[in-house]
Amino acid sequence: MVVAPPILSSKISTSEAAPAKTNFGADWGKTFSTLLGLGRAAGADFIEFFLERVNYISCLAEDDAITSISPRISTGAGVRVFLGKADCYVSTNDLTFKGLQLALEKALSIMGLQLPGPNAFVPEVYLEPLRDYVALRQKDAWLDQCSNMQEMGDVLLGANGKLSQAASHVQAR
């Protein structure tokens, strides 16, 4: 087992470049190792980070016409901090090191903890190899396999027509 010496918290670069937002794989290891070390040095019992990317389209039909199409594409992160039997969760859309550190700091603050001072020793947390489940399970190609907007609209309007034959009081679907 290799043990690295703890580093001073003042030596942690808050301008450290975050890994690419398009890939949530092993290149995030150093960022999370440092952030988890900061959280543990602050006194948290356990810390979890979540990365999320959402691609979502909502389509609304009213009275046999499509009245709204709302796409949503978002990327974000969350941190959950545990202390004793209590926990809290903070989310952010800022995936930079500083943004993730601020989310961690807010979560620690909610739990009555604070980031260690500039002369505190922060142990690096050794992570097991990170697994990119998107790549492992080939989930990154699903968007290309989805129906296009025209097809979604046609299906919704077709279903709308069938529904209007069976129900007379439905306005929005």
C-alpha positions in Angstrom: 0.0 0.0 0.0 1.3 3.4 -1.0 0.7 6.2 1.5 1.1 9.8 0.4 1.9 12.4 3.0 -1.0 14.8 3.9 -0.8 18.2 2.2 -1.4 21.6 3.7 -4.8 23.0 2.8 -3.2 26.2 1.7 -1.4 24.2 -1.1 -4.6 23.0 -2.6 -5.2 24.9 -5.8 -8.7 26.2 -6.1 -8.1 27.1 -9.7 -7.3 23.5 -10.5 -8.9 22.6 -13.8 -11.9 20.4 -13.5 -12.1 17.4 -15.9 -14.3 17.6 -19.0 -18.0 17.8 -18.4 -18.7 15.4 -21.2 -17.0 12.4 -19.6 -17.7 11.4 -15.9 -14.9 8.8 -15.9 -11.6 8.2 -14.1 -10.2 11.7 -14.9 -12.4 13.0 -12.0 -10.4 11.0 -9.5 -7.9 13.7 -8.4 -10.6 16.3 -8.0 -12.8 14.0 -5.8 -9.9 12.7 -3.9 -8.9 16.2 -2.8 -12.5 17.3 -2.1 -13.2 14.1 0.0 -10.0 14.8 1.9 -11.1 18.3 2.7 -14.5 17.0 3.9 -13.0 14.4 6.1 -10.5 16.9 7.5 -13.4 19.1 8.4 -14.9 16.3 10.5 -17.5 14.7 8.2 -18.1 11.0 8.8 -18.9 10.4 5.1 -19.2 12.4 1.9 -20.8 11.5 -1.4 -20.5 13.3 -4.7 -23.0 12.8 -7.6 -22.5 13.9 -11.2 -25.5 14.2 -13.4 -26.2 15.0 -17.0 -29.9 15.3 -18.1 -31.3 15.5 -21.7 -35.1 15.9 -21.5 -37.9 16.9 -23.9 -41.4 17.6 -22.8 -44.2 17.9 -25.4 -47.7 19.1 -24.6 -50.8 18.7 -26.9 -54.0 20.6 -26.3 -57.1 20.3 -28.5 -55.4 18.4 -31.3 -52.5 20.8 -31.5 -49.0 20.7 -30.0 -48.8 23.9 -27.9 -45.5 23.5 -26.1 -42.2 21.7 -26.6 -39.7 22.2 -23.8 -36.2 20.8 -24.1 -33.9 20.7 -21.1 -30.2 19.9 -21.1 -28.4 20.3 -17.8 -25.3 19.1 -16.1 -24.7 19.4 -12.4 -23.3 17.8 -9.3 -24.4 17.2 -5.8 -22.6 16.6 -2.5 -24.1 14.8 0.5 -22.4 15.1 3.9 -23.1 12.7 6.8 -22.3 13.5 10.4 -23.6 11.0 13.0 -27.2 10.2 12.0 -27.8 13.4 10.2 -27.1 14.3 6.5 -27.6 17.1 4.1 -27.5 17.5 0.3 -26.3 20.5 -1.7 -26.4 20.8 -5.5 -24.6 23.0 -8.0 -24.3 23.5 -11.8 -20.7 24.7 -11.4 -18.5 21.7 -12.1 -15.2 23.6 -11.6 -13.1 22.6 -8.7 -14.0 25.9 -7.0 -17.8 25.3 -7.6 -17.6 21.8 -6.2 -15.6 23.0 -3.2 -18.2 25.7 -2.5 -21.0 23.1 -2.6 -19.0 21.0 -0.2 -18.4 24.0 2.0 -22.2 24.8 2.1 -23.0 21.2 3.0 -20.4 21.2 5.8 -21.7 24.5 7.1 -25.3 23.1 7.3 -23.9 20.3 9.4 -22.0 22.7 11.7 -18.6 22.0 10.2 -16.2 24.2 8.3 -13.4 23.6 5.8 -10.0 23.3 7.5 -7.8 26.4 7.9 -4.8 27.1 5.6 -2.3 25.3 7.8 -4.4 22.1 8.3 -3.1 18.9 7.0 -5.5 17.4 4.5 -5.1 13.7 3.8 -5.7 12.6 0.2 -8.4 10.0 0.0 -7.5 7.0 -2.0 -10.4 6.0 -4.3 -11.0 2.6 -5.8 -10.9 2.8 -9.6 -13.7 5.0 -10.8 -16.1 3.2 -13.2 -17.7 5.1 -16.0 -21.0 3.3 -16.2 -22.0 5.3 -19.3 -19.1 3.8 -21.2 -19.2 0.4 -19.6 -22.9 -0.1 -20.3 -22.8 1.7 -23.7 -25.3 4.3 -22.5 -23.7 7.2 -24.4 -25.4 6.3 -27.8 -29.0 6.4 -26.6 -29.7 10.0 -27.7 -29.0 9.2 -31.3 -31.5 6.3 -31.1 -34.4 8.6 -29.9 -37.2 9.7 -32.1 -36.9 13.1 -33.6 -39.2 16.0 -32.8 -41.4 15.4 -35.8 -42.0 11.8 -35.0 -42.7 12.6 -31.3 -45.2 15.2 -32.4 -46.9 12.8 -34.8 -47.2 10.0 -32.2 -48.6 12.5 -29.6 -51.1 13.9 -32.1 -52.2 10.4 -33.1 -52.7 9.4 -29.5 -54.5 12.6 -28.9 -56.9 11.8 -31.7 -57.6 8.3 -30.3 -58.1 9.8 -26.8 -60.6 12.4 -28.1 -62.7 9.5 -29.5 -63.0 7.9 -26.1 -62.9 10.9 -23.7 -64.6 14.2 -24.2 -63.3 16.2 -21.2 -59.6 15.8 -21.6 -57.9 19.1 -22.6 -54.2 18.6 -22.1 -52.1 15.5 -22.6 
